[in-house]
Amino acid sequence: MISPPDGALVSGASRSAEQHSLAHEILNSTNLAQKFPMFKVEDDPMAVWEPRAGILFPERAIQTHLELAAKLGVLLQFNNPVRKWEPFSKGVRVFTDANSYTANHLVLSPGAWMNSLLPARRLPLTVERQVLYWFKPVSHMESFAPDRFPIFIRQYASDRFFYGFPDLGDGVKVAFHHQGGRIDPDASSQEVAPHEIDEIRNVLSEYLPDANGDLLSTAVCKYTNTPDEHFILDYHPEFPQIVVASPCSGHGFKFSPVIGEIIAEMVHGKRPQFDLDLFKLSRFSP
């Protein structure tokens, strides 16, 4: 985590590491340049290095969860959009394009489509378009190998961040954290415009110039954001048989196993072992 000495990123990361007794090292700009010479440090940043940090591979993780669920008897439905739901006695009925289903409980976790399935609440959510980029390093390619180049996020202005991963065989991955335009989740373009590529190249040229080679590929994803960037994890205020979960404001996937455990406890009427006040629906105005 790299930022100006008084930046939110370094101060927050160091405070969290100390509070939770995580192994970490505070690096000044000289230390950072010595340890990871790929980063330019003319702006005199500080950094928090966490040696146990790692990378998640979402596709593998999701596939594993689906396969385990299927082995436990879960019926998986794909390409069958949910159109609406309604309370049914003490349960719930869900309507999709292909069928309708009744159940004792419903977990609403539709991400960017949360408001379309909670129309009465109209939560203050924004859906943000995010572009991911993979570049071929222009020089010192060996320096971007996983055993030499760290996973990083860098705060380069008061509210501007970009992050990246080492070259895992398909280029160095970089992207802005937030800064995307607001979109309709049903009408978002997968095309990446030249000016978007120019924006990320400008940042790379300033802070990570050796990675600023040929653009190998791009992808587009969505952040669904709450105003405070915290999760939503709560019972529906009128129908306790319904759990409302997500959106995660761009930083939720790494927490998905523990969120899944909490939801399972909520559905089974157990008291979650964590304090969930931070994630309640009541923090938003009606």
C-alpha positions as CSV (number, residue, x, y, z in Angstrom):
1,M,0.0,0.0,0.0
2,I,1.7,3.2,-1.2
3,S,0.6,6.8,-0.6
4,P,1.8,10.2,0.7
5,P,2.9,10.0,4.3
6,D,-0.4,11.6,5.4
7,G,-2.5,9.6,2.9
8,A,-5.5,7.6,4.0
9,L,-4.1,4.4,2.4
10,V,-0.9,4.1,4.4
11,S,-2.3,5.5,7.6
12,G,-5.3,3.1,7.4
13,A,-3.3,0.1,6.4
14,S,-0.7,0.6,9.1
15,R,-3.4,1.1,11.8
16,S,-5.2,-2.0,10.7
17,A,-2.0,-4.1,10.6
18,E,-1.1,-3.0,14.1
19,Q,-4.6,-3.5,15.5
20,H,-4.8,-7.1,14.1
21,S,-1.1,-8.0,14.7
22,L,-0.4,-8.5,11.0
23,A,3.2,-8.9,9.9
24,H,4.1,-5.7,8.1
25,E,7.0,-3.3,7.3
26,I,6.8,0.5,6.9
27,L,8.9,1.7,4.0
28,N,10.0,5.2,3.2
29,S,10.6,6.2,-0.4
30,T,14.3,5.2,-0.2
31,N,13.4,1.7,1.2
32,L,10.6,1.3,-1.3
33,A,12.9,2.1,-4.3
34,Q,15.5,-0.3,-3.0
35,K,13.1,-3.2,-2.3
36,F,10.9,-2.6,-5.4
37,P,12.9,-0.5,-7.9
38,M,10.0,-0.7,-10.5
39,F,8.2,2.1,-8.6
40,K,9.1,5.7,-9.2
41,V,9.2,7.6,-5.9
42,E,9.9,11.2,-6.9
43,D,6.7,12.2,-5.0
44,D,8.4,10.8,-1.8
45,P,5.7,8.3,-0.8
46,M,5.5,6.0,2.2
47,A,4.5,2.3,1.9
48,V,3.1,-0.5,4.1
49,W,4.5,-3.9,2.9
50,E,2.6,-7.0,4.0
51,P,4.6,-10.1,3.3
52,R,1.6,-12.5,3.6
53,A,-0.5,-10.7,1.0
54,G,-1.6,-12.8,-1.9
55,I,-3.8,-13.0,-5.0
56,L,-7.2,-14.6,-5.4
57,F,-8.3,-16.1,-8.7
58,P,-12.1,-15.3,-8.8
59,E,-13.0,-17.7,-11.6
60,R,-11.5,-20.7,-9.8
61,A,-12.9,-19.7,-6.5
62,I,-16.5,-19.3,-7.9
63,Q,-16.3,-22.5,-9.8
64,T,-15.1,-24.3,-6.7
65,H,-18.0,-22.9,-4.6
66,L,-20.5,-23.9,-7.3
67,E,-19.2,-27.4,-7.5
68,L,-19.2,-27.9,-3.7
69,A,-22.8,-26.5,-3.6
70,A,-23.9,-28.9,-6.3
71,K,-22.4,-31.8,-4.4
72,L,-24.5,-30.8,-1.4
73,G,-27.7,-30.9,-3.5
74,V,-28.0,-27.2,-4.4
75,L,-30.0,-26.6,-7.6
76,L,-28.1,-24.1,-9.7
77,Q,-30.0,-22.0,-12.2
78,F,-28.1,-20.0,-14.9
79,N,-29.4,-17.6,-17.6
80,N,-32.7,-17.4,-15.9
81,P,-33.2,-13.8,-14.7
82,V,-35.2,-13.0,-11.5
83,R,-37.9,-10.5,-12.3
84,K,-39.5,-10.0,-8.9
85,W,-40.3,-11.6,-5.6
86,E,-43.1,-11.4,-3.1
87,P,-43.6,-12.5,0.5
88,F,-45.7,-15.7,0.8
89,S,-47.1,-16.5,4.2
90,K,-43.9,-16.8,6.2
91,G,-41.9,-17.6,3.1
92,V,-41.3,-16.0,-0.2
93,R,-42.1,-16.6,-3.9
94,V,-39.6,-15.8,-6.6
95,F,-40.5,-15.2,-10.2
96,T,-38.0,-15.8,-13.0
97,D,-38.3,-15.8,-16.8
98,A,-38.7,-19.5,-16.8
99,N,-40.6,-20.4,-13.6
100,S,-41.6,-19.4,-10.1
101,Y,-40.2,-20.9,-6.8
102,T,-41.3,-20.8,-3.2
103,A,-39.0,-21.0,-0.3
104,N,-38.8,-20.4,3.4
105,H,-36.0,-17.8,3.0
106,L,-34.5,-15.6,0.3
107,V,-31.1,-14.1,0.1
108,L,-31.1,-11.1,-2.2
109,S,-27.6,-10.6,-3.6
110,P,-27.9,-9.2,-7.1
111,G,-25.0,-6.7,-7.0
112,A,-25.6,-4.0,-9.6
113,W,-29.3,-4.9,-9.9
114,M,-30.1,-4.5,-6.2
115,N,-32.4,-1.6,-6.6
116,S,-34.4,-3.3,-9.4
117,L,-35.2,-6.1,-6.9
118,L,-35.7,-3.7,-3.9
119,P,-37.8,-1.0,-5.7
120,A,-39.6,0.0,-2.5
121,R,-36.4,0.9,-0.8
122,R,-34.5,2.8,-3.5
123,L,-31.1,2.5,-1.8
124,P,-28.6,5.2,-2.6
125,L,-26.5,3.0,-4.8
126,T,-24.4,3.9,-7.8
127,V,-23.1,1.5,-10.4
128,E,-19.6,2.4,-11.7
129,R,-17.9,1.2,-14.8
130,Q,-14.3,-0.1,-14.2
131,V,-11.8,-1.0,-16.9
132,L,-9.0,-3.5,-16.3
133,Y,-5.8,-3.5,-18.4
134,W,-3.0,-6.0,-19.1
135,F,0.3,-4.5,-20.4
136,K,3.5,-6.1,-21.6
137,P,6.4,-4.5,-19.7
138,V,8.5,-2.3,-22.0
139,S,11.8,-3.3,-20.2
140,H,13.0,-5.3,-17.2
141,M,10.4,-7.9,-17.8
142,E,11.9,-10.2,-15.1
143,S,11.2,-7.5,-12.5
144,F,7.5,-8.0,-12.9
145,A,7.6,-11.8,-12.0
146,P,5.4,-12.8,-9.1
147,D,8.4,-13.5,-6.8
148,R,9.8,-10.0,-7.4
149,F,6.9,-7.6,-8.0
150,P,4.2,-7.1,-5.3
151,I,0.5,-6.8,-5.5
152,F,0.0,-3.0,-4.9
153,I,-2.4,-0.2,-4.6
154,R,-1.1,3.4,-4.9
155,Q,-2.8,6.6,-3.8
156,Y,-1.4,9.2,-6.1
157,A,-3.8,12.1,-5.2
158,S,-6.2,12.8,-2.4
159,D,-9.0,10.6,-3.9
160,R,-7.2,8.8,-6.7
161,F,-5.9,5.3,-6.6
162,F,-4.6,2.7,-9.0
163,Y,-3.6,-0.9,-8.3
164,G,-1.8,-3.7,-10.0
165,F,-0.6,-7.3,-10.0
166,P,2.6,-9.0,-11.2
167,D,2.8,-10.7,-14.6
168,L,1.2,-14.1,-14.2
169,G,1.7,-15.0,-17.9
170,D,-0.7,-12.6,-19.5
171,G,0.9,-9.2,-18.7
172,V,1.0,-6.8,-15.8
173,K,-2.6,-6.1,-14.7
174,V,-3.4,-2.5,-13.6
175,A,-6.6,-0.5,-13.1
176,F,-8.0,2.5,-11.3
177,H,-9.8,1.9,-8.0
178,H,-13.0,3.8,-8.6
179,Q,-12.9,6.9,-10.8
180,G,-15.2,5.2,-13.3
181,G,-18.3,6.7,-14.8
182,R,-21.8,5.9,-13.6
183,I,-23.7,3.4,-15.8
184,D,-26.9,1.5,-16.2
185,P,-26.0,-2.1,-15.5
186,D,-28.1,-3.3,-18.4
187,A,-26.5,-0.9,-20.9
188,S,-22.8,-0.8,-20.1
189,S,-20.3,-0.9,-22.9
190,Q,-17.6,-3.5,-23.0
191,E,-15.6,-1.4,-25.4
192,V,-12.6,0.5,-24.0
193,A,-12.2,4.0,-25.5
194,P,-8.8,5.4,-26.5
195,H,-9.0,8.2,-23.9
196,E,-9.4,5.5,-21.2
197,I,-6.2,3.8,-22.3
198,D,-4.5,7.2,-22.4
199,E,-5.6,7.9,-18.8
200,I,-4.0,4.7,-17.4
201,R,-0.9,5.1,-19.6
202,N,-0.4,8.6,-18.1
203,V,-0.4,7.2,-14.6
204,L,1.9,4.4,-15.6
205,S,4.4,6.7,-17.2
206,E,4.5,8.7,-14.0
207,Y,4.7,5.9,-11.4
208,L,5.4,2.6,-13.1
209,P,7.0,3.4,-16.5
210,D,8.6,0.0,-17.1
211,A,5.1,-1.6,-17.3
212,N,3.9,0.9,-19.9
213,G,4.5,-1.3,-23.0
214,D,2.1,-2.9,-25.5
215,L,-1.5,-3.2,-24.3
216,L,-2.3,-6.9,-24.4
217,S,-5.9,-7.0,-23.3
218,T,-8.7,-5.2,-21.5
219,A,-11.9,-6.1,-19.6
220,V,-14.8,-4.2,-18.1
221,C,-16.4,-4.9,-14.8
222,K,-18.8,-3.1,-12.4
223,Y,-18.5,-1.6,-8.9
224,T,-21.8,-1.2,-7.1
225,N,-21.2,1.4,-4.5
226,T,-22.8,2.5,-1.3
227,P,-22.2,6.1,-0.2
228,D,-19.9,5.0,2.7
229,E,-18.4,2.1,0.6
230,H,-19.3,-0.4,3.3
231,F,-21.3,-3.5,2.6
232,I,-25.0,-4.2,3.0
233,L,-25.7,-7.2,5.2
234,D,-29.1,-7.1,7.0
235,Y,-32.5,-8.6,7.3
236,H,-35.2,-6.9,5.2
237,P,-36.9,-4.3,7.5
238,E,-40.4,-5.7,6.8
239,F,-39.8,-9.4,5.9
240,P,-37.3,-11.1,8.3
241,Q,-37.3,-14.2,6.0
242,I,-35.3,-12.1,3.5
243,V,-31.6,-11.3,3.9
244,V,-30.2,-8.4,1.8
245,A,-26.5,-8.9,1.0
246,S,-24.0,-6.7,-0.9
247,P,-23.2,-4.5,-2.8
248,C,-19.6,-4.4,-1.9
249,S,-18.3,-1.2,-3.4
250,G,-15.4,-2.9,-5.3
251,H,-13.7,-4.6,-2.4
252,G,-16.0,-7.5,-1.4
253,F,-14.8,-10.6,-3.1
254,K,-12.0,-11.4,-0.7
255,F,-14.6,-11.5,2.1
256,S,-17.1,-13.7,0.3
257,P,-16.4,-16.9,2.4
258,V,-17.0,-15.2,5.7
259,I,-20.0,-13.2,4.3
260,G,-21.4,-16.6,3.1
261,E,-21.0,-18.0,6.6
262,I,-22.7,-15.0,8.1
263,I,-25.6,-15.3,5.7
264,A,-26.0,-19.0,6.5
265,E,-26.2,-18.1,10.2
266,M,-28.8,-15.4,9.5
267,V,-30.9,-17.7,7.4
268,H,-30.9,-20.3,10.1
269,G,-31.9,-17.8,12.8
270,K,-28.5,-17.9,14.5
271,R,-26.9,-14.8,15.9
272,P,-23.8,-14.0,13.8
273,Q,-20.6,-13.9,15.6
274,F,-19.7,-10.5,14.2
275,D,-21.1,-7.1,15.0
276,L,-23.0,-6.2,11.8
277,D,-24.2,-2.7,12.8
278,L,-21.8,-1.1,10.2
279,F,-23.7,-2.9,7.4
280,K,-27.3,-2.3,8.4
281,L,-29.9,-0.9,5.9
282,S,-31.1,1.6,8.5
283,R,-28.0,3.7,7.9
284,F,-29.6,5.0,4.7
285,S,-32.5,7.4,4.7
286,P,-35.8,5.9,3.4
